[in-house]
Amino acid sequence: MKIAITGGIGSGKSTVARVARDMGFKVASCDDTYARLCRDADFLRELGTLFPAAVKGDPPALDRRALAEEVFSSEARRALLNDFTHPRIMAAMEKEIGGGTAFYEVPLLFESGLKGCFDEIIVVLRERNARMAAVAARSGLTEEQIKARMRAQIDYDAFDFSGCRILRNDGDIETLRARAKELIAALTAGAV
């Protein structure tokens, strides 16, 4: 069984993924997988053909700031990056997981059209201001940079999540962990 964990930036996806890992399940993260791919010279050379200002040198190195400036200022450029990276990230995660019941932390699940790849989807929802505060505390991004990243995602306050499992992050971290453990146990009864 393939179970996606998704939600807006700062929603608590990573906490839920850690709970699944602590419960003994295999977990793959799009962000971690992308970070590994960004250390691969062949991947970076290919990426550099699409974003030459963001990939420089030999061996190639990614200038994350240059890439972020380009993709968060142009919907077309962001779509180009997503079309390039998402299939490669999913293939790498599938290879890493190997099979069986597993969780996949996928920040841009709906935006990338990957909903149909999963048997179940957990959507972590959190109030917008709480999400912004969490991102600011961990990343050092400015308010405008955070808002730009939020605009690049679906509107989590208005999207129709029919068929998904909703996990509300509206308390402290221990409340989120307890709720996550309960939901994961219900979804995977007998799977470990």
Backbone bond lengths (Angstrom), bond angles and torsions (degrees), N, CA, C in turn:
res aa  C-N    CA-C-N  psi(-1)  N-CA   C-N-CA  omega(-1)  CA-C   N-CA-C  phi
1 M - - - 1.458 - - 1.525 108.09 -
2 K 1.321 116.40 133.38 1.465 122.89 178.28 1.528 108.44 -107.51
3 I 1.331 115.80 121.98 1.455 121.05 -176.89 1.522 108.79 -122.20
4 A 1.325 116.25 122.46 1.460 121.40 177.98 1.518 109.81 -90.19
5 I 1.321 115.08 144.33 1.460 122.55 170.64 1.524 105.50 -117.35
6 T 1.317 116.35 120.83 1.455 119.65 -178.13 1.517 110.01 -139.52
7 G 1.296 115.71 173.05 1.454 122.88 -179.57 1.509 108.60 158.90
8 G 1.303 116.75 167.43 1.452 120.94 -179.62 1.514 112.03 -67.10
9 I 1.307 115.37 165.60 1.460 121.20 176.94 1.529 108.62 -56.33
10 G 1.337 115.67 131.31 1.457 120.88 179.50 1.516 115.62 79.36
11 S 1.331 117.27 13.08 1.468 119.95 -175.62 1.524 113.62 -80.75
12 G 1.327 117.46 -27.12 1.462 121.00 -176.65 1.525 113.19 116.21
13 K 1.325 117.16 15.55 1.471 121.63 179.88 1.522 112.35 -55.08
14 S 1.324 115.94 -45.49 1.470 120.02 -176.35 1.524 111.61 -65.13
15 T 1.309 117.54 -35.00 1.465 120.83 176.62 1.524 109.92 -63.63
16 V 1.311 116.84 -44.16 1.472 121.28 179.06 1.526 109.86 -63.98
17 A 1.329 117.25 -41.14 1.470 120.62 177.85 1.530 110.98 -62.44
18 R 1.334 117.20 -39.45 1.472 120.39 177.78 1.531 110.76 -64.24
19 V 1.324 116.80 -37.50 1.466 119.70 177.39 1.534 109.63 -61.80
20 A 1.322 116.98 -45.16 1.478 120.22 178.93 1.523 110.42 -60.63
21 R 1.329 117.12 -42.65 1.465 121.07 179.01 1.537 109.92 -63.80
22 D 1.327 116.50 -44.06 1.469 120.77 179.76 1.534 111.78 -63.12
23 M 1.323 116.70 -26.51 1.466 121.44 178.55 1.531 111.79 -82.66
24 G 1.338 117.30 0.15 1.463 121.11 175.40 1.515 115.28 99.00
25 F 1.317 118.28 7.52 1.462 120.93 -179.64 1.527 111.52 -90.89
26 K 1.317 114.91 152.83 1.461 120.38 173.00 1.532 107.43 -73.82
27 V 1.324 115.36 137.98 1.463 121.06 -179.03 1.518 108.77 -135.61
28 A 1.325 115.80 132.75 1.461 121.68 173.81 1.528 108.24 -120.93
29 S 1.307 115.58 145.06 1.460 121.55 -178.59 1.523 110.22 -119.70
30 C 1.332 115.94 128.28 1.466 119.70 175.95 1.529 110.54 -57.67
31 D 1.322 116.98 -43.06 1.465 120.37 -178.01 1.521 111.49 -63.50
32 D 1.332 117.25 -44.56 1.464 120.45 179.34 1.528 111.01 -66.43
33 T 1.326 116.15 -41.26 1.462 120.40 179.76 1.529 110.32 -65.25
34 Y 1.320 117.00 -42.37 1.471 120.85 177.23 1.524 110.21 -62.00
35 A 1.319 117.47 -41.15 1.473 120.56 178.54 1.529 110.43 -60.39
36 R 1.342 117.52 -41.19 1.467 120.30 177.45 1.524 110.87 -65.75
37 L 1.338 116.41 -42.89 1.464 119.40 178.92 1.527 111.19 -60.98
38 C 1.319 116.37 -34.34 1.473 120.56 -178.82 1.519 112.75 -72.04
39 R 1.327 117.80 -4.42 1.465 121.55 172.96 1.530 110.98 -101.65
40 D 1.324 116.55 -0.25 1.464 122.23 -179.28 1.527 109.57 -92.66
41 A 1.315 117.16 121.00 1.468 121.47 -175.12 1.529 112.43 -60.56
42 D 1.321 118.37 -41.14 1.467 120.33 -179.50 1.522 111.59 -64.35
43 F 1.332 116.38 -43.37 1.465 120.68 177.23 1.530 110.20 -59.89
44 L 1.331 115.98 -45.55 1.466 119.86 -178.32 1.526 112.13 -66.35
45 R 1.321 117.65 -36.90 1.477 119.39 177.22 1.534 110.39 -62.04
46 E 1.335 115.71 -44.01 1.468 119.32 177.39 1.526 110.94 -62.62
47 L 1.326 116.22 -45.23 1.459 120.69 179.05 1.520 110.60 -61.52
48 G 1.324 116.47 -37.50 1.463 121.55 179.77 1.515 114.18 -64.16
49 T 1.336 117.36 -25.45 1.469 118.73 176.02 1.518 111.01 -68.82
50 L 1.340 116.55 -26.94 1.468 121.44 179.67 1.529 112.21 -92.29
51 F 1.331 116.10 -32.28 1.466 121.99 -175.76 1.527 109.44 -132.97
52 P 1.334 117.34 69.98 1.463 120.00 -174.53 1.531 114.49 -61.91
53 A 1.309 118.37 -27.45 1.468 120.18 179.40 1.531 111.93 -73.79
54 A 1.328 116.66 -16.76 1.453 120.67 -175.79 1.527 113.73 -101.52
55 V 1.321 118.06 -12.98 1.463 121.39 -179.76 1.520 107.77 -125.37
56 K 1.340 115.67 119.91 1.464 120.24 -174.62 1.515 110.72 -136.07
57 G 1.329 114.00 156.29 1.449 121.08 171.24 1.505 114.64 89.08
58 D 1.342 113.79 172.96 1.455 121.92 176.40 1.520 107.05 -142.17
59 P 1.304 121.13 104.99 1.461 125.08 8.81 1.531 111.21 -69.95
60 P 1.326 115.20 152.62 1.468 118.98 -175.61 1.532 112.32 -67.78
61 A 1.333 114.49 146.73 1.468 121.32 177.14 1.523 107.88 -134.59
62 L 1.318 115.44 144.54 1.461 121.23 -178.37 1.518 110.44 -91.07
63 D 1.317 115.50 129.13 1.460 122.07 171.37 1.529 105.73 -94.89
64 R 1.320 116.75 94.43 1.469 122.36 -174.34 1.526 111.83 -60.58
65 R 1.306 116.25 -38.22 1.467 119.64 -179.25 1.534 110.74 -64.02
66 A 1.319 116.74 -44.11 1.469 120.38 179.36 1.530 110.71 -63.91
67 L 1.333 116.25 -41.23 1.459 119.68 178.58 1.524 110.67 -64.84
68 A 1.330 117.25 -44.90 1.472 120.99 179.61 1.524 111.22 -61.33
69 E 1.324 117.13 -43.45 1.469 119.80 179.47 1.523 110.75 -59.85
70 E 1.333 116.06 -40.11 1.467 119.71 -178.10 1.528 111.72 -71.43
71 V 1.315 117.81 -45.71 1.465 119.21 -172.91 1.520 113.35 -80.99
72 F 1.329 118.00 -25.61 1.460 118.39 178.96 1.524 112.43 -89.46
73 S 1.327 116.58 1.94 1.465 119.61 175.11 1.525 111.95 -110.19
74 S 1.325 117.72 -3.52 1.465 120.98 -177.93 1.525 109.87 -144.89
75 E 1.310 115.77 118.24 1.463 119.42 178.84 1.534 110.95 -62.63
76 A 1.320 117.75 -36.66 1.467 121.52 179.87 1.530 110.86 -65.07
77 R 1.329 116.87 -41.64 1.465 120.44 179.88 1.539 110.52 -69.88
78 R 1.321 116.00 -36.61 1.462 120.04 177.31 1.528 109.64 -64.29
79 A 1.326 116.61 -43.00 1.466 120.23 178.45 1.531 110.68 -62.48
80 L 1.328 116.55 -39.05 1.465 120.30 178.22 1.530 110.69 -62.82
81 L 1.325 116.83 -43.84 1.467 120.49 177.92 1.527 110.34 -62.45
82 N 1.321 116.91 -46.27 1.463 120.68 -179.71 1.520 111.56 -61.89
83 D 1.336 117.32 -42.74 1.465 120.60 179.02 1.525 111.86 -62.84
84 F 1.321 116.15 -32.49 1.469 120.61 178.09 1.530 111.42 -77.33
85 T 1.336 116.74 -47.47 1.466 119.60 -170.49 1.522 114.95 -82.68
86 H 1.331 117.84 -40.35 1.468 119.15 -171.59 1.527 114.20 -58.39
87 P 1.331 120.10 -46.81 1.477 117.66 178.36 1.531 112.64 -62.38
88 R 1.324 116.60 -36.17 1.463 120.28 179.98 1.529 111.35 -69.72
89 I 1.320 116.16 -39.55 1.463 120.14 178.29 1.525 110.16 -64.71
90 M 1.329 117.33 -46.91 1.472 120.31 -179.52 1.521 110.99 -61.68
91 A 1.336 117.76 -42.47 1.466 120.76 179.31 1.529 110.70 -62.20
92 A 1.323 116.72 -42.15 1.462 120.55 179.81 1.532 110.78 -66.61
93 M 1.335 117.62 -39.72 1.467 120.04 178.32 1.521 111.23 -66.21
94 E 1.321 116.60 -41.72 1.477 120.21 178.56 1.527 110.12 -59.43
95 K 1.323 115.76 -42.24 1.464 120.21 179.48 1.529 110.21 -64.87
96 E 1.304 116.51 -41.42 1.460 122.34 -179.62 1.525 111.32 -64.38
97 I 1.324 117.72 -44.28 1.475 122.64 -176.84 1.518 111.27 -72.65
98 G 1.305 117.18 -47.33 1.451 121.36 177.67 1.515 116.16 85.54
99 G 1.289 120.55 -27.11 1.457 122.31 -179.86 1.516 111.55 140.32
100 G 1.299 115.62 -179.87 1.459 120.74 -178.09 1.517 111.21 80.52
101 T 1.318 115.42 -174.51 1.456 120.44 178.82 1.523 108.80 -72.11
102 A 1.327 115.66 125.42 1.462 120.41 -177.18 1.516 109.98 -150.58
103 F 1.312 114.16 157.21 1.465 122.45 178.79 1.520 109.00 -112.54
104 Y 1.311 114.69 142.60 1.461 122.08 -178.96 1.522 108.13 -127.29
105 E 1.329 116.33 117.17 1.456 120.38 176.62 1.530 107.45 -83.87
106 V 1.345 115.71 110.87 1.459 121.77 -172.00 1.534 109.66 -126.89
107 P 1.328 118.20 94.52 1.471 120.52 -176.83 1.527 114.32 -59.06
108 L 1.316 118.64 -40.69 1.469 121.58 -175.02 1.526 111.41 -108.39
109 L 1.300 116.59 44.46 1.458 121.89 -175.72 1.527 112.42 -57.02
110 F 1.322 117.02 -52.79 1.461 120.72 -176.03 1.531 110.91 -73.88
111 E 1.325 116.82 -38.57 1.455 121.69 -178.88 1.529 111.81 -64.95
112 S 1.330 116.32 -30.05 1.461 120.44 -176.60 1.524 113.34 -95.49
113 G 1.327 117.34 1.51 1.457 120.14 178.34 1.518 113.57 71.04
114 L 1.330 118.19 26.05 1.463 121.72 -176.57 1.526 114.14 -95.41
115 K 1.323 117.54 3.09 1.460 121.11 -176.42 1.530 111.86 -52.89
116 G 1.309 117.59 -42.15 1.456 122.14 -176.88 1.519 115.01 -69.92
117 C 1.328 117.81 -7.63 1.467 121.53 179.97 1.520 113.04 -81.98
118 F 1.334 117.56 -5.61 1.464 120.72 -171.27 1.520 111.86 -123.62
119 D 1.331 115.30 147.68 1.453 122.00 177.88 1.528 111.30 -77.84
120 E 1.311 116.76 -34.87 1.462 122.98 178.73 1.524 108.11 -139.72
121 I 1.331 115.48 152.04 1.463 121.11 177.70 1.525 108.54 -132.74
122 I 1.325 114.65 124.87 1.460 121.65 172.94 1.525 107.13 -100.39
123 V 1.326 116.89 122.65 1.464 121.77 177.22 1.526 107.75 -107.63
124 V 1.324 116.00 118.32 1.459 121.30 178.50 1.534 107.37 -91.04
125 L 1.320 115.49 119.00 1.463 121.02 -178.70 1.523 110.08 -111.23
126 R 1.316 114.02 136.86 1.471 121.43 179.53 1.520 107.89 -146.67
127 E 1.309 116.18 147.40 1.459 122.04 -179.05 1.533 109.67 -59.93
128 R 1.330 115.81 140.84 1.472 122.91 -172.49 1.532 113.22 -54.61
129 N 1.322 118.39 -47.48 1.467 120.12 -178.24 1.523 111.57 -64.76
130 A 1.323 117.59 -35.72 1.465 121.20 176.87 1.528 110.29 -66.59
131 R 1.332 116.41 -38.31 1.467 120.53 176.76 1.522 110.26 -63.51
132 M 1.328 116.47 -45.61 1.465 119.76 -179.72 1.523 111.14 -61.53
133 A 1.319 117.36 -43.02 1.462 121.32 179.88 1.529 110.86 -63.29
134 A 1.329 117.06 -41.16 1.466 120.95 179.81 1.524 111.03 -64.07
135 V 1.331 116.76 -43.33 1.464 120.38 -179.83 1.526 110.50 -66.33
136 A 1.322 117.34 -43.68 1.461 120.97 179.79 1.533 110.58 -60.48
137 A 1.325 117.13 -41.57 1.464 121.18 -177.87 1.521 112.55 -65.94
138 R 1.344 117.30 -34.27 1.461 118.69 -175.00 1.519 113.85 -95.76
139 S 1.346 118.25 -20.10 1.460 118.95 -168.87 1.515 115.76 -115.08
140 G 1.308 117.13 -24.32 1.456 118.81 -175.12 1.514 113.52 77.77
141 L 1.330 118.02 7.64 1.459 121.21 177.17 1.522 109.73 -70.21
142 T 1.324 115.26 150.79 1.459 119.60 175.70 1.518 109.69 -75.39
143 E 1.326 116.35 165.51 1.464 120.59 177.90 1.526 110.68 -58.54
144 E 1.322 117.28 -41.66 1.472 120.09 -179.72 1.529 111.31 -66.79
145 Q 1.324 118.09 -38.00 1.467 120.64 177.31 1.528 110.59 -64.88
146 I 1.314 116.82 -39.96 1.470 120.42 177.71 1.520 109.95 -64.70
147 K 1.337 116.98 -45.38 1.466 120.51 179.30 1.522 111.18 -61.62
148 A 1.329 117.60 -37.40 1.474 120.55 178.18 1.521 110.38 -63.09
149 R 1.313 116.99 -40.13 1.465 120.02 178.48 1.528 110.70 -68.72
150 M 1.322 117.02 -36.99 1.461 120.36 177.15 1.533 110.70 -65.97
151 R 1.322 117.11 -38.47 1.473 119.91 178.43 1.526 111.35 -65.71
152 A 1.318 117.25 -25.03 1.464 121.31 179.64 1.529 111.44 -78.02
153 Q 1.325 117.11 -9.39 1.457 121.88 179.36 1.527 109.68 -104.97
154 I 1.336 114.72 166.39 1.459 118.35 174.52 1.524 109.37 -61.85
155 D 1.304 117.05 164.01 1.465 121.56 176.14 1.526 107.42 -83.09
156 Y 1.320 116.13 101.01 1.455 120.87 -176.28 1.520 113.04 -68.27
157 D 1.327 117.23 -13.12 1.464 120.18 177.07 1.524 112.08 -85.33
158 A 1.329 118.05 -17.66 1.461 120.87 -173.92 1.530 114.40 -124.39
159 F 1.315 119.17 -11.20 1.459 122.75 -174.66 1.528 110.99 -68.39
160 D 1.325 116.79 147.55 1.462 122.46 177.10 1.533 109.03 -88.26
161 F 1.300 116.95 109.58 1.459 122.23 -177.90 1.525 112.19 -98.33
162 S 1.314 117.18 31.54 1.466 121.05 178.94 1.526 110.01 -53.96
163 G 1.315 115.40 135.83 1.459 120.99 178.56 1.518 113.74 84.30
164 C 1.321 118.11 -2.43 1.464 122.19 179.52 1.523 110.27 -104.05
165 R 1.315 115.79 158.91 1.462 121.83 174.88 1.527 107.61 -94.26
166 I 1.308 117.03 121.19 1.466 121.99 -178.25 1.526 109.27 -92.73
167 L 1.328 115.44 130.37 1.456 122.49 176.45 1.527 106.96 -122.64
168 R 1.316 116.43 111.01 1.468 121.27 -176.67 1.523 110.60 -85.87
169 N 1.322 114.19 129.03 1.459 121.67 176.07 1.522 106.96 -107.55
170 D 1.334 115.93 81.14 1.463 120.35 -176.53 1.525 111.74 -126.56
171 G 1.322 115.45 20.39 1.466 120.63 177.49 1.514 109.10 -134.23
172 D 1.321 116.08 -151.22 1.463 119.31 178.08 1.534 109.23 -86.00
173 I 1.331 115.50 177.01 1.466 120.28 -175.23 1.527 111.67 -65.11
174 E 1.326 117.53 -33.76 1.468 119.53 178.73 1.529 111.30 -67.04
175 T 1.328 116.64 -35.30 1.466 120.39 176.29 1.520 109.68 -65.12
176 L 1.335 117.02 -43.27 1.468 120.32 178.10 1.518 110.33 -62.09
177 R 1.310 117.92 -44.89 1.471 120.73 179.61 1.525 111.33 -60.72
178 A 1.315 117.15 -43.44 1.468 120.63 -179.90 1.527 110.69 -63.70
179 R 1.327 116.82 -44.66 1.465 120.67 178.59 1.525 110.89 -63.53
180 A 1.327 116.40 -41.27 1.464 120.44 179.84 1.520 110.85 -63.61
181 K 1.324 116.57 -44.50 1.462 120.47 -179.33 1.523 110.59 -61.33
182 E 1.314 116.94 -42.22 1.467 121.23 179.74 1.532 110.92 -63.51
183 L 1.325 117.01 -45.66 1.467 120.80 -179.15 1.524 110.76 -66.51
184 I 1.324 117.00 -44.77 1.466 120.62 -179.47 1.528 110.17 -62.04
185 A 1.320 117.05 -42.40 1.470 120.35 178.26 1.530 110.87 -61.19
186 A 1.323 116.87 -41.30 1.468 120.12 179.96 1.524 111.56 -66.13
187 L 1.334 116.64 -39.75 1.468 120.90 -178.09 1.521 112.38 -71.14
188 T 1.310 116.92 -28.73 1.457 119.78 -170.17 1.526 113.52 -117.45
189 A 1.295 117.48 19.40 1.466 120.61 -177.57 1.533 109.99 -46.16
190 G 1.328 115.35 118.83 1.462 120.50 178.47 1.501 115.37 82.98
191 A 1.350 119.07 5.43 1.458 120.07 -174.61 1.522 114.33 -88.91
192 V 1.333 118.85 -23.06 1.477 119.47 -176.48 1.513 109.70 -82.79
